[in-house]
Amino acid sequence: MVRLIKYLVIVGVLAVLGLVAYAYIGPWFGADFSVPVQEIRKPVLLDAE
């Protein structure tokens, strides 16, 4: 059981390292992580008496 937990921890650490590496190296390979910017305006009706 301890061996299974050890392997799961190792796989989890490798997954986190892979995600961090993809976040840093991804833009060099064409991955675009920027948020699309668009202004949104909606009228708001206030029911104040």
Biotite code that builds the C-alpha atoms (Angstrom):
import biotite.structure as struc

atoms = struc.array([
    struc.Atom([0.000, 0.000, 0.000], chain_id="A", res_id=1, res_name="MET", atom_name="CA", element="C"),
    struc.Atom([2.860, 2.361, 0.798], chain_id="A", res_id=2, res_name="VAL", atom_name="CA", element="C"),
    struc.Atom([4.404, 1.597, -2.583], chain_id="A", res_id=3, res_name="ARG", atom_name="CA", element="C"),
    struc.Atom([1.159, 2.590, -4.342], chain_id="A", res_id=4, res_name="LEU", atom_name="CA", element="C"),
    struc.Atom([0.989, 5.880, -2.454], chain_id="A", res_id=5, res_name="ILE", atom_name="CA", element="C"),
    struc.Atom([4.639, 6.551, -3.276], chain_id="A", res_id=6, res_name="LYS", atom_name="CA", element="C"),
    struc.Atom([3.995, 6.012, -6.992], chain_id="A", res_id=7, res_name="TYR", atom_name="CA", element="C"),
    struc.Atom([0.914, 8.247, -6.891], chain_id="A", res_id=8, res_name="LEU", atom_name="CA", element="C"),
    struc.Atom([2.924, 11.027, -5.235], chain_id="A", res_id=9, res_name="VAL", atom_name="CA", element="C"),
    struc.Atom([5.661, 10.665, -7.866], chain_id="A", res_id=10, res_name="ILE", atom_name="CA", element="C"),
    struc.Atom([3.123, 10.794, -10.697], chain_id="A", res_id=11, res_name="VAL", atom_name="CA", element="C"),
    struc.Atom([1.497, 13.851, -9.102], chain_id="A", res_id=12, res_name="GLY", atom_name="CA", element="C"),
    struc.Atom([4.826, 15.666, -8.824], chain_id="A", res_id=13, res_name="VAL", atom_name="CA", element="C"),
    struc.Atom([5.658, 14.824, -12.440], chain_id="A", res_id=14, res_name="LEU", atom_name="CA", element="C"),
    struc.Atom([2.245, 16.099, -13.557], chain_id="A", res_id=15, res_name="ALA", atom_name="CA", element="C"),
    struc.Atom([2.763, 19.402, -11.732], chain_id="A", res_id=16, res_name="VAL", atom_name="CA", element="C"),
    struc.Atom([6.250, 19.777, -13.195], chain_id="A", res_id=17, res_name="LEU", atom_name="CA", element="C"),
    struc.Atom([4.905, 19.027, -16.667], chain_id="A", res_id=18, res_name="GLY", atom_name="CA", element="C"),
    struc.Atom([2.177, 21.634, -16.290], chain_id="A", res_id=19, res_name="LEU", atom_name="CA", element="C"),
    struc.Atom([4.659, 24.264, -15.124], chain_id="A", res_id=20, res_name="VAL", atom_name="CA", element="C"),
    struc.Atom([7.017, 23.413, -17.986], chain_id="A", res_id=21, res_name="ALA", atom_name="CA", element="C"),
    struc.Atom([4.154, 23.689, -20.482], chain_id="A", res_id=22, res_name="TYR", atom_name="CA", element="C"),
    struc.Atom([3.182, 27.084, -19.049], chain_id="A", res_id=23, res_name="ALA", atom_name="CA", element="C"),
    struc.Atom([6.710, 28.415, -19.556], chain_id="A", res_id=24, res_name="TYR", atom_name="CA", element="C"),
    struc.Atom([7.652, 26.658, -22.809], chain_id="A", res_id=25, res_name="ILE", atom_name="CA", element="C"),
    struc.Atom([4.206, 26.642, -24.479], chain_id="A", res_id=26, res_name="GLY", atom_name="CA", element="C"),
    struc.Atom([4.361, 30.180, -25.932], chain_id="A", res_id=27, res_name="PRO", atom_name="CA", element="C"),
    struc.Atom([7.559, 29.271, -27.811], chain_id="A", res_id=28, res_name="TRP", atom_name="CA", element="C"),
    struc.Atom([5.612, 26.560, -29.616], chain_id="A", res_id=29, res_name="PHE", atom_name="CA", element="C"),
    struc.Atom([2.602, 28.711, -30.489], chain_id="A", res_id=30, res_name="GLY", atom_name="CA", element="C"),
    struc.Atom([0.333, 28.226, -27.472], chain_id="A", res_id=31, res_name="ALA", atom_name="CA", element="C"),
    struc.Atom([-1.426, 31.511, -26.691], chain_id="A", res_id=32, res_name="ASP", atom_name="CA", element="C"),
    struc.Atom([-2.462, 31.896, -23.059], chain_id="A", res_id=33, res_name="PHE", atom_name="CA", element="C"),
    struc.Atom([-3.559, 35.536, -23.232], chain_id="A", res_id=34, res_name="SER", atom_name="CA", element="C"),
    struc.Atom([-7.106, 36.452, -22.329], chain_id="A", res_id=35, res_name="VAL", atom_name="CA", element="C"),
    struc.Atom([-9.230, 37.821, -25.182], chain_id="A", res_id=36, res_name="PRO", atom_name="CA", element="C"),
    struc.Atom([-10.010, 41.456, -24.389], chain_id="A", res_id=37, res_name="VAL", atom_name="CA", element="C"),
    struc.Atom([-13.457, 42.728, -25.247], chain_id="A", res_id=38, res_name="GLN", atom_name="CA", element="C"),
    struc.Atom([-15.454, 45.531, -23.656], chain_id="A", res_id=39, res_name="GLU", atom_name="CA", element="C"),
    struc.Atom([-18.983, 44.574, -22.678], chain_id="A", res_id=40, res_name="ILE", atom_name="CA", element="C"),
    struc.Atom([-21.595, 47.189, -21.786], chain_id="A", res_id=41, res_name="ARG", atom_name="CA", element="C"),
    struc.Atom([-25.018, 46.283, -20.484], chain_id="A", res_id=42, res_name="LYS", atom_name="CA", element="C"),
    struc.Atom([-27.654, 48.638, -19.138], chain_id="A", res_id=43, res_name="PRO", atom_name="CA", element="C"),
    struc.Atom([-28.593, 48.138, -15.497], chain_id="A", res_id=44, res_name="VAL", atom_name="CA", element="C"),
    struc.Atom([-32.039, 49.012, -14.206], chain_id="A", res_id=45, res_name="LEU", atom_name="CA", element="C"),
    struc.Atom([-32.096, 49.910, -10.532], chain_id="A", res_id=46, res_name="LEU", atom_name="CA", element="C"),
    struc.Atom([-35.397, 49.569, -8.686], chain_id="A", res_id=47, res_name="ASP", atom_name="CA", element="C"),
    struc.Atom([-34.802, 52.239, -6.054], chain_id="A", res_id=48, res_name="ALA", atom_name="CA", element="C"),
    struc.Atom([-37.716, 54.087, -4.534], chain_id="A", res_id=49, res_name="GLU", atom_name="CA", element="C"),
])
